[in-house]
């Protein structure tokens, strides 16, 4: 069985001898709503520990080589007298070598690990370092090509090795060796951003595992299971990844014991997968187990407690257990401060996490103070560039909190900084600016600065249209926002065609009775009302009412505003007889839900920037 590395492509010979360094491709978890092009591993990074390919692999210079990379994270132990602690010390030094990108040190430690005679295989050490080297080289070479921008050659290497695996499978060879290679190739596809191809390889890996069967005594089979679970979760399919995580944990518990620190990383990945499945109750249980393991082995002040404490805090917030969340996040902050010092960027992140809990408890002034302190620390830290997603998130969270407190000028300043930071990095014409343009425009609208909204929304519309085409559903958002801003500045005749276009796009994309079509009808009705076309406005509002009744029911309080606006239009049209049944219906709904009918009717004149409600 041959592995194709640089210098051994089936259709091309590379005369240049490529040097390579040890590269670990780390996927770090970001916001759970990012687009798939930003899909990332949920537990801190894939582990390419598969080591079962035969020694005939060909490396960059046509010699037996190495393919892949290996990483195991553990909690350090100073006492290395026992065999287990010797192995743990090797893993610690190996992790440090990876962090320093010291390929020579990493390979030396890997050789030590492979040469260690440990008796039976534990699933965390491999007795065949030569095979580990083969996997090391392929993974390292391909990742270096990707880093250098040579995606075509990287892709060719992946495809050549995949064809090799297919030939073996077709010849009847189905074993852990093929599973290991498919695992690596799937992760390399992920690193290229080729998620459909990665998922196809994952499905093949899953099918092959079912055909071959999983022997828990196979070297590092637990890690392959973890990889597969991690990648399914990163692809937005956590329910498919969950069984692999559970099996990996089961194997590691059997091999290492239920209280070993060596299973912590896998448990964190399992908890993250459960969180993505919205199973926060089970995730909380796993995080608490991780804390108990670390506390028992390393004590209650070990720095490694900070990460699970932070995740636990966020899960508790999702469950509305604010007091427990605040305690967990406060403890995480103290640990990070003790470990790294008060000016470390990680302290800033921990402060902002605690600020979120304070806001949830209603302590908004404390929350703002923590947010500002955390943001300052992060901005002063050299590890954060100005447009770093973490900084954007903190500015966004703080701006939303300030808006809620009606401190609009402070909120606007944060939205402006987000936009300006992004513009400096990607220029003025990148579609990624759209979200920042919309956010800043909305902030201006809240303050009644509609004239300042208009140029921002025109830019947003132009970028979205250029990127997605004039009829894309996403285009309807800046269209409706711009129409509403123009409406509020008295430019009704410019606003009307934009609102109609937004409505037509949504009807074509989502159907005539969708809720988002109702919003577009409401926006257009508001504009028509302003220019005296009351009958057309009333027709649209009847349609809005029908859509709302379909989606939320005829007695929902969500239809109160629509009834109020219809009463207003009927009154202006002089159709008094048609008002009474709507008024009685409004009174019934308002009373049933504890409302004040007079107060509700007064709210009919309320305006809303991007909701299309009527101007008084």
C-alpha positions as CSV (number, residue, x, y, z in Angstrom):
1,X,0.0,0.0,0.0
2,X,1.5,3.3,-1.1
3,X,0.9,6.7,0.3
4,X,1.4,9.5,-2.2
5,X,3.4,12.4,-0.8
6,X,5.2,15.2,-2.6
7,X,7.4,13.8,-5.4
8,X,5.1,10.9,-6.0
9,X,2.0,12.2,-7.7
10,X,0.6,9.7,-10.2
11,X,0.7,12.2,-13.1
12,X,3.4,14.6,-12.1
13,X,6.9,14.5,-10.7
14,X,8.1,17.4,-8.6
15,X,11.8,18.2,-9.1
16,X,11.9,20.6,-6.2
17,X,12.5,19.0,-2.8
18,X,10.0,20.5,-0.4
19,X,11.1,21.0,3.1
20,X,8.4,20.9,5.7
21,X,7.9,21.6,9.3
22,X,5.6,20.0,11.9
23,X,2.3,21.7,11.6
24,X,-0.8,21.2,13.7
25,X,-4.0,22.5,12.3
26,X,-6.0,23.7,15.2
27,X,-9.7,24.3,14.9
28,X,-11.0,26.6,17.7
29,X,-14.6,27.0,18.6
30,X,-16.3,30.3,17.6
31,X,-19.8,31.5,17.7
32,X,-22.2,28.7,17.1
33,X,-24.0,30.6,14.3
34,X,-21.1,31.1,11.9
35,X,-21.5,30.1,8.3
36,X,-20.2,26.7,7.3
37,X,-17.3,28.3,5.5
38,X,-16.1,29.2,9.0
39,X,-16.9,25.7,10.5
40,X,-14.5,24.8,13.2
41,X,-13.7,22.0,15.5
42,X,-15.6,22.3,18.8
43,X,-13.1,20.9,21.2
44,X,-9.8,22.6,20.4
45,X,-8.4,20.7,17.5
46,X,-8.3,17.4,15.6
47,X,-5.9,14.7,16.6
48,X,-4.3,12.9,13.8
49,X,-3.0,9.9,15.7
50,X,-3.8,7.1,13.1
51,X,-0.7,5.0,12.6
52,X,-1.5,1.8,10.8
53,X,-0.4,2.4,7.2
54,X,2.5,0.1,6.0
55,X,6.0,1.5,5.9
56,X,6.1,1.7,2.1
57,X,4.8,5.2,2.0
58,X,6.8,7.5,-0.2
59,X,7.8,11.0,1.1
60,X,8.9,14.2,-0.5
61,X,12.2,12.9,-1.8
62,X,10.9,9.5,-2.9
63,X,11.9,7.8,0.4
64,X,9.8,6.1,3.0
65,X,8.2,9.0,4.8
66,X,5.7,10.1,7.4
67,X,2.1,11.2,7.1
68,X,-0.1,13.0,9.6
69,X,0.4,14.5,13.0
70,X,-0.3,13.4,16.5
71,X,-1.4,15.4,19.5
72,X,-2.5,14.3,23.0
73,X,-3.3,16.9,25.7
74,X,-2.9,16.0,29.3
75,X,-2.5,17.6,32.7
76,X,1.1,17.8,33.8
77,X,2.5,15.6,36.6
78,X,5.9,16.2,38.1
79,X,6.4,12.7,39.4
80,X,7.5,10.4,36.5
81,X,8.6,7.4,38.4
82,X,5.9,5.1,37.1
83,X,5.4,4.0,33.5
84,X,2.2,5.9,33.2
85,X,3.8,9.1,34.4
86,X,6.7,8.7,32.1
87,X,4.2,8.5,29.2
88,X,2.3,11.5,30.6
89,X,5.6,13.5,30.7
90,X,6.3,12.6,27.1
91,X,2.8,13.8,26.1
92,X,3.4,17.1,28.0
93,X,6.7,17.7,26.2
94,X,5.1,16.8,22.9
95,X,2.3,19.3,23.4
96,X,4.9,22.0,24.2
97,X,6.8,21.1,21.0
98,X,3.7,21.5,19.0
99,X,2.9,24.9,20.5
100,X,6.5,26.0,19.6
101,X,6.2,24.4,16.1
102,X,9.5,22.6,16.9
103,X,9.4,19.8,14.4
104,X,12.7,18.2,15.5
105,X,11.6,18.1,19.1
106,X,8.2,16.8,18.3
107,X,9.5,14.0,16.1
108,X,12.1,13.0,18.7
109,X,9.4,12.7,21.4
110,X,7.1,10.8,19.0
111,X,10.0,8.3,18.5
112,X,10.4,8.0,22.3
113,X,6.7,7.3,22.6
114,X,6.8,4.7,19.9
115,X,9.9,3.0,21.3
116,X,8.6,2.8,24.8
117,X,7.9,-0.9,25.7
118,X,4.6,-0.6,27.6
119,X,3.3,-4.1,27.3
120,X,-0.3,-4.0,26.1
121,X,-1.5,-1.2,23.9
122,X,-3.4,1.5,25.8
123,X,-5.0,3.3,22.9
124,X,-2.9,6.4,23.7
125,X,0.6,5.1,22.6
126,X,1.6,3.3,19.4
127,X,4.2,0.6,19.1
128,X,5.0,1.4,15.5
129,X,6.6,4.8,15.2
130,X,7.5,4.3,11.6
131,X,3.8,4.1,10.7
132,X,3.2,7.2,12.8
133,X,5.9,9.0,10.9
134,X,4.2,8.1,7.6
135,X,0.9,9.7,8.7
136,X,2.9,12.6,10.1
137,X,4.5,13.5,6.8
138,X,1.4,13.4,4.6
139,X,-0.6,15.6,7.0
140,X,2.3,17.9,7.5
141,X,3.1,18.3,3.8
142,X,-0.5,18.9,2.8
143,X,-1.1,21.5,5.6
144,X,2.1,23.3,4.6
145,X,0.9,23.5,1.0
146,X,-2.5,24.9,2.2
147,X,-0.7,27.5,4.3
148,X,1.4,28.5,1.3
149,X,-1.7,28.8,-0.8
150,X,-1.0,25.8,-3.1
151,X,-4.4,24.3,-2.7
152,X,-4.2,22.5,-6.1
153,X,-1.2,20.4,-5.1
154,X,-2.6,19.8,-1.7
155,X,-5.9,18.6,-3.3
156,X,-3.9,16.4,-5.7
157,X,-2.2,14.6,-2.8
158,X,-5.4,14.1,-1.0
159,X,-7.1,12.7,-4.1
160,X,-4.1,10.4,-4.9
161,X,-4.2,8.9,-1.5
162,X,-7.9,8.6,-1.6
163,X,-7.7,6.7,-4.9
164,X,-5.2,4.4,-3.2
165,X,-7.6,3.6,-0.4
166,X,-10.4,3.0,-2.9
167,X,-8.3,0.5,-4.8
168,X,-7.6,-1.4,-1.5
169,X,-11.3,-1.4,-0.6
170,X,-12.2,-2.7,-4.0
171,X,-9.6,-5.4,-3.6
172,X,-11.2,-6.6,-0.4
173,X,-8.9,-5.0,2.1
174,X,-11.0,-3.5,4.8
175,X,-9.3,-2.8,8.1
176,X,-8.3,-0.1,10.5
177,X,-5.6,1.0,8.1
178,X,-8.1,2.3,5.6
179,X,-10.2,3.8,8.4
180,X,-7.1,5.7,9.6
181,X,-6.4,7.1,6.2
182,X,-10.0,8.2,5.5
183,X,-9.9,9.9,8.9
184,X,-6.9,11.9,7.9
185,X,-8.2,12.8,4.4
186,X,-11.5,14.0,5.9
187,X,-9.6,16.4,8.2
188,X,-7.5,17.6,5.3
189,X,-10.6,18.3,3.3
190,X,-11.9,20.3,6.3
191,X,-8.7,22.3,6.4
192,X,-9.3,23.2,2.7
193,X,-12.8,24.3,3.5
194,X,-14.2,21.5,1.3
195,X,-17.0,20.5,3.7
196,X,-19.1,18.4,1.3
197,X,-16.1,16.3,0.4
198,X,-15.1,16.0,4.1
199,X,-18.6,14.8,4.9
200,X,-18.5,12.2,2.1
201,X,-15.3,10.8,3.5
202,X,-16.8,10.8,7.0
203,X,-19.7,8.8,5.8
204,X,-17.3,6.3,4.2
205,X,-15.4,6.1,7.4
206,X,-18.5,5.4,9.4
207,X,-19.6,2.7,7.0
208,X,-16.2,1.1,7.0
209,X,-16.2,1.1,10.8
210,X,-19.5,-0.7,10.8
211,X,-18.2,-3.2,8.3
212,X,-14.9,-3.9,10.1
213,X,-16.0,-3.5,13.6
214,X,-14.4,-1.5,16.4
215,X,-11.8,-3.3,18.4
216,X,-11.1,-1.1,21.5
217,X,-7.6,-2.7,21.8
218,X,-6.6,-1.3,18.4
219,X,-4.0,1.5,18.9
220,X,-5.6,4.9,19.1
221,X,-9.0,3.8,17.8
222,X,-10.4,6.0,20.5
223,X,-8.9,9.0,18.9
224,X,-10.2,8.1,15.4
225,X,-13.7,7.9,17.0
226,X,-13.1,11.3,18.6
227,X,-12.0,12.8,15.2
228,X,-15.1,11.6,13.5
229,X,-17.4,12.9,16.2
230,X,-15.6,16.2,16.2
231,X,-15.8,16.7,12.4
232,X,-19.5,15.8,12.3
233,X,-20.1,18.4,15.0
234,X,-18.0,21.0,13.1
235,X,-20.2,20.3,10.0
236,X,-23.3,21.2,11.9
237,X,-24.4,17.5,12.5
238,X,-23.7,17.0,16.2
239,X,-26.3,14.3,16.5
240,X,-24.3,12.2,14.1
241,X,-21.1,12.9,15.9
242,X,-22.5,12.1,19.4
243,X,-22.3,8.3,19.1
244,X,-18.6,8.5,18.1
245,X,-17.8,10.7,21.1
246,X,-19.7,8.4,23.4
247,X,-17.8,5.3,22.1
248,X,-14.5,7.1,22.4
249,X,-15.2,8.0,26.0
250,X,-16.3,4.5,26.8
251,X,-13.0,3.1,25.4
252,X,-10.9,5.6,27.2
253,X,-12.7,5.0,30.5
254,X,-11.9,1.3,30.2
255,X,-8.3,1.8,29.3
256,X,-7.5,4.7,31.6
257,X,-10.1,4.8,34.3
258,X,-13.0,7.1,34.7
259,X,-11.1,9.7,36.7
260,X,-8.0,10.0,34.5
261,X,-7.1,13.5,33.3
262,X,-6.3,12.0,29.9
263,X,-10.0,11.7,29.1
264,X,-10.7,15.4,29.8
265,X,-10.2,16.6,26.3
266,X,-12.7,14.1,24.9
267,X,-15.2,14.9,27.6
268,X,-15.0,18.6,26.6
269,X,-15.6,17.7,23.0
270,X,-18.6,15.6,24.1
271,X,-20.0,18.4,26.2
272,X,-19.6,20.8,23.3
273,X,-21.4,18.4,21.0
274,X,-24.3,18.1,23.5
275,X,-24.4,21.9,23.7
276,X,-24.7,22.2,19.9
277,X,-27.6,19.7,20.1
278,X,-29.3,22.1,22.6
279,X,-29.0,19.3,25.2
280,X,-27.5,21.7,27.8
281,X,-28.7,19.6,30.8
282,X,-26.5,16.7,29.8
283,X,-23.7,19.1,28.8
284,X,-23.8,20.6,32.3
285,X,-23.4,17.2,33.7
286,X,-20.3,16.5,31.6
287,X,-18.7,19.8,32.4
288,X,-19.3,19.1,36.2
289,X,-17.6,15.7,35.7
290,X,-14.6,17.3,34.1
291,X,-14.3,19.8,37.0
292,X,-14.4,16.9,39.5
293,X,-11.7,15.0,37.6
294,X,-9.3,18.0,37.4
295,X,-9.9,19.0,41.0
296,X,-9.2,15.5,42.3
297,X,-6.0,15.2,40.3
298,X,-4.7,18.7,40.2
299,X,-6.5,20.6,43.0
300,X,-9.1,23.3,43.1
301,X,-6.9,26.1,41.8
302,X,-5.4,24.5,38.7
303,X,-5.5,26.7,35.7
304,X,-7.0,24.0,33.5
305,X,-10.3,24.4,35.4
306,X,-10.9,27.8,33.8
307,X,-12.0,26.4,30.4
308,X,-14.7,24.0,31.7
309,X,-15.9,26.6,34.2
310,X,-16.4,29.1,31.4
311,X,-18.3,26.6,29.3
312,X,-20.3,25.5,32.3
313,X,-21.2,29.1,33.0
314,X,-22.5,29.6,29.5
315,X,-24.6,26.5,29.6
316,X,-26.1,27.5,33.0
317,X,-27.0,30.9,31.5
318,X,-28.8,29.1,28.7
319,X,-30.8,27.2,31.3
320,X,-31.7,30.4,33.2
321,X,-29.6,29.4,36.2
322,X,-28.1,32.8,36.5
323,X,-26.7,32.6,40.1
324,X,-24.9,29.3,39.4
325,X,-23.6,30.7,36.1
326,X,-22.2,33.8,37.8
327,X,-20.4,31.7,40.4
328,X,-18.8,29.5,37.7
329,X,-17.7,32.5,35.6
330,X,-16.4,34.4,38.5
331,X,-14.2,31.5,39.5
332,X,-13.0,31.1,36.0
333,X,-12.0,34.8,35.9
334,X,-10.1,34.5,39.2
335,X,-8.2,31.4,37.9
336,X,-7.2,33.2,34.7
337,X,-6.1,36.3,36.5
338,X,-4.0,34.2,38.9
339,X,-2.4,32.3,36.1
340,X,-1.7,34.9,33.4
341,X,-1.9,38.3,35.2
342,X,-4.5,41.0,35.0
343,X,-3.5,42.4,31.6
344,X,-3.6,39.1,29.7
345,X,-6.1,39.0,26.8
346,X,-7.7,35.8,28.3
347,X,-8.6,37.8,31.4
348,X,-10.4,40.3,29.1
349,X,-12.4,37.4,27.6
350,X,-13.3,36.0,31.1
351,X,-14.4,39.5,32.3
352,X,-16.8,39.8,29.3
353,X,-18.2,36.3,30.0
354,X,-18.9,37.3,33.6
355,X,-20.4,40.6,32.3
356,X,-23.0,38.6,30.4
357,X,-24.1,36.8,33.6
358,X,-24.3,40.1,35.4
359,X,-26.5,41.5,32.7
360,X,-28.8,38.4,32.8
361,X,-29.2,39.0,36.6
362,X,-30.1,42.6,35.9
363,X,-26.9,44.2,37.3
364,X,-26.5,46.2,34.1
365,X,-24.1,48.8,35.6
366,X,-21.8,46.1,36.9
367,X,-22.1,44.4,33.5
368,X,-21.1,47.5,31.5
369,X,-18.1,48.1,33.8
370,X,-16.9,44.5,33.3
371,X,-17.5,44.7,29.6
372,X,-15.5,47.9,29.3
373,X,-12.7,46.6,31.5
374,X,-12.5,43.3,29.5
375,X,-12.7,45.1,26.2
376,X,-9.8,47.4,27.2
377,X,-7.6,44.5,28.2
378,X,-8.3,42.7,24.9
379,X,-7.7,45.8,22.8
380,X,-4.4,46.4,24.6
381,X,-3.3,42.8,24.1
382,X,-1.1,42.2,21.0
383,X,-2.7,38.8,20.4
384,X,-5.9,40.5,19.3
385,X,-6.0,42.4,16.0
386,X,-8.5,45.2,15.7
387,X,-11.0,43.2,13.7
388,X,-10.6,40.0,15.7
389,X,-14.0,38.2,15.9
390,X,-13.7,38.1,19.7
391,X,-13.4,41.9,19.8
392,X,-16.3,42.3,17.4
393,X,-18.5,40.1,19.6
394,X,-17.7,42.0,22.8
395,X,-18.3,45.3,21.2
396,X,-21.6,44.0,19.8
397,X,-22.7,42.6,23.1
398,X,-21.8,45.8,24.9
399,X,-23.5,48.0,22.3
400,X,-26.7,46.0,22.6
401,X,-26.7,46.3,26.4
402,X,-26.1,50.1,26.1
403,X,-29.0,50.4,23.6
404,X,-31.2,48.6,26.1
405,X,-30.1,51.2,28.7
406,X,-30.9,54.0,26.2
407,X,-27.2,55.0,26.2
408,X,-27.4,55.2,22.4
409,X,-24.4,57.5,21.7
410,X,-22.1,55.0,23.5
411,X,-23.6,52.1,21.5
412,X,-23.2,53.9,18.2
413,X,-19.5,54.5,18.9
414,X,-19.0,50.7,19.4
415,X,-20.8,49.9,16.1
416,X,-18.7,52.5,14.3
417,X,-15.5,50.9,15.7
418,X,-16.6,47.5,14.5
419,X,-17.3,48.8,11.0
420,X,-14.1,50.9,10.8
421,X,-11.9,48.0,12.0
422,X,-13.3,45.7,9.4
423,X,-13.0,48.3,6.6
424,X,-9.3,48.8,7.4
425,X,-8.6,45.1,7.0
426,X,-10.9,44.1,4.0
427,X,-11.5,47.4,2.3
428,X,-14.7,49.2,1.5
429,X,-16.3,46.8,-1.0
430,X,-16.3,43.4,0.7
431,X,-19.6,41.7,1.4
432,X,-18.5,40.9,4.9
433,X,-19.2,44.6,5.7
434,X,-22.9,44.2,5.3
435,X,-23.6,43.0,8.8
436,X,-21.7,45.9,10.3
437,X,-23.4,48.4,8.0
438,X,-26.8,47.1,9.0
439,X,-25.9,47.2,12.7
440,X,-24.7,50.8,12.6
441,X,-27.7,51.8,10.6
442,X,-30.0,50.2,13.1
443,X,-28.2,52.0,15.9
444,X,-28.7,55.4,14.2
445,X,-32.3,54.6,13.6
446,X,-32.9,53.9,17.3
447,X,-31.7,57.5,17.9
448,X,-33.8,58.8,15.1
449,X,-30.8,59.6,12.9
450,X,-32.6,58.4,9.8
451,X,-30.6,60.5,7.4
452,X,-27.4,58.9,8.6
453,X,-28.9,55.5,8.0
454,X,-29.5,56.0,4.3
455,X,-25.9,56.0,3.0
456,X,-25.1,53.0,5.1
457,X,-28.1,51.1,3.8
458,X,-27.4,52.0,0.2
459,X,-23.9,50.5,0.6
460,X,-25.4,47.4,2.2
461,X,-27.8,47.0,-0.6
462,X,-25.1,47.5,-3.3
463,X,-22.8,45.0,-1.7
464,X,-25.5,42.4,-1.1
465,X,-26.8,42.7,-4.7
466,X,-23.3,42.5,-6.2
467,X,-22.5,39.4,-4.1
468,X,-25.7,37.4,-4.4
469,X,-27.6,38.8,-7.3
470,X,-30.6,41.2,-7.4
471,X,-33.2,38.5,-6.7
472,X,-31.5,36.7,-3.8
473,X,-33.7,36.5,-0.6
474,X,-31.0,38.2,1.4
475,X,-31.3,41.3,-0.8
476,X,-34.8,41.9,0.6
477,X,-33.4,42.9,4.0
478,X,-31.4,46.0,2.9
479,X,-34.2,46.8,0.5
480,X,-36.8,46.9,3.3
481,X,-34.5,48.7,5.7
482,X,-33.6,51.4,3.1
483,X,-37.3,51.8,2.2
484,X,-38.2,52.3,5.8
485,X,-35.4,54.8,6.4
486,X,-36.4,56.8,3.3
487,X,-40.0,56.6,4.6
488,X,-39.0,58.2,7.8
489,X,-37.2,61.0,6.0
490,X,-40.2,61.8,3.9
491,X,-39.0,60.3,0.7
492,X,-42.1,58.1,0.2
493,X,-42.0,57.9,-3.6
494,X,-38.4,56.7,-3.5
495,X,-39.3,54.2,-0.8
496,X,-42.3,52.6,-2.4
497,X,-40.6,50.8,-5.3
498,X,-37.9,49.5,-2.9
499,X,-40.6,48.1,-0.5
500,X,-42.4,46.5,-3.4
501,X,-39.3,44.9,-4.7
502,X,-38.5,43.5,-1.2
503,X,-42.1,42.0,-1.1
504,X,-41.8,40.4,-4.5
505,X,-38.5,38.8,-3.7
506,X,-39.8,37.3,-0.5
507,X,-43.0,36.1,-2.1
508,X,-40.9,34.3,-4.8
509,X,-38.5,32.9,-2.2
510,X,-40.7,31.9,0.7
511,X,-44.3,31.8,-0.5
512,X,-47.2,34.2,-0.3
513,X,-48.1,33.2,3.3
514,X,-44.8,33.2,5.0
515,X,-44.2,35.3,8.1
516,X,-41.4,37.3,6.5
517,X,-43.8,38.2,3.6
518,X,-46.1,39.6,6.2
519,X,-43.3,41.9,7.5
520,X,-42.8,43.2,3.9
521,X,-46.5,43.8,3.5
522,X,-46.5,45.8,6.7
523,X,-43.6,47.9,5.5
524,X,-45.2,48.7,2.2
525,X,-48.6,49.4,3.9
526,X,-46.9,52.0,6.1
527,X,-45.4,53.8,3.1
528,X,-48.8,53.8,1.2
529,X,-50.5,55.1,4.3
530,X,-48.1,58.1,4.3
531,X,-49.0,59.1,0.8
532,X,-52.7,58.7,1.3
533,X,-53.3,55.4,-0.5
534,X,-55.4,54.1,2.3
535,X,-57.4,51.4,0.6
536,X,-54.2,49.7,-0.7
537,X,-52.7,50.0,2.7
538,X,-55.8,48.4,4.3
539,X,-55.7,45.5,1.8
540,X,-52.1,44.8,2.7
541,X,-52.8,44.9,6.4
542,X,-55.7,42.4,6.0
543,X,-53.1,40.2,4.4
544,X,-50.7,40.7,7.3
545,X,-53.5,39.7,9.7
546,X,-54.3,36.5,7.8
547,X,-50.6,35.6,7.7
548,X,-50.3,36.2,11.5
549,X,-53.4,34.2,12.3
550,X,-51.9,31.3,10.3
551,X,-48.6,31.4,12.1
552,X,-49.5,32.4,15.7
553,X,-53.2,31.9,15.9
554,X,-56.3,34.2,15.9
555,X,-56.1,35.1,19.6
556,X,-52.3,35.7,19.9
557,X,-51.2,39.0,21.5
558,X,-48.8,39.3,18.5
559,X,-51.8,40.4,16.3
560,X,-52.7,43.3,18.6
561,X,-50.7,45.9,16.7
562,X,-52.1,44.8,13.4
563,X,-55.6,45.2,14.6
564,X,-54.8,48.6,16.0
565,X,-53.4,49.7,12.6
566,X,-56.4,48.4,10.7
567,X,-58.7,50.3,13.1
568,X,-56.7,53.4,12.4
569,X,-57.1,53.0,8.6
570,X,-60.8,52.2,8.8
571,X,-61.3,55.3,10.9
572,X,-59.6,57.5,8.3
573,X,-61.6,55.9,5.5
574,X,-64.8,56.6,7.4
575,X,-65.8,52.9,7.6
576,X,-67.0,53.0,11.2
577,X,-69.2,49.9,11.0
578,X,-66.2,47.8,10.2
579,X,-64.3,49.0,13.2
580,X,-66.5,47.6,16.0
581,X,-65.8,43.8,15.4
582,X,-62.1,44.6,15.3
583,X,-62.3,46.7,18.4
584,X,-64.2,43.9,20.3
585,X,-61.6,41.4,19.2
586,X,-58.8,43.6,20.3
587,X,-60.4,44.2,23.7
588,X,-60.9,40.4,24.1
589,X,-57.3,39.6,23.3
590,X,-56.0,42.5,25.4
591,X,-58.1,41.5,28.4
592,X,-57.2,37.8,28.1
593,X,-53.5,38.7,28.2
594,X,-53.7,41.3,31.0
595,X,-53.4,44.3,28.8
596,X,-54.9,47.8,29.0
597,X,-57.0,48.4,25.9
598,X,-56.7,52.2,26.0
599,X,-52.9,52.0,26.4
600,X,-52.7,49.5,23.5
601,X,-54.7,51.7,21.1
602,X,-52.4,54.7,22.0
603,X,-49.5,52.5,20.9
604,X,-50.9,52.3,17.4
605,X,-49.0,55.4,16.4
606,X,-45.7,53.9,17.6
607,X,-42.9,53.8,15.0
608,X,-40.3,51.1,14.5
609,X,-37.2,51.6,12.3
610,X,-37.1,48.4,10.4
611,X,-40.5,46.9,11.2
612,X,-42.4,49.1,8.8
613,X,-45.0,50.3,11.4
614,X,-47.0,53.4,10.6
615,X,-45.8,56.9,11.3
616,X,-48.2,59.0,13.3
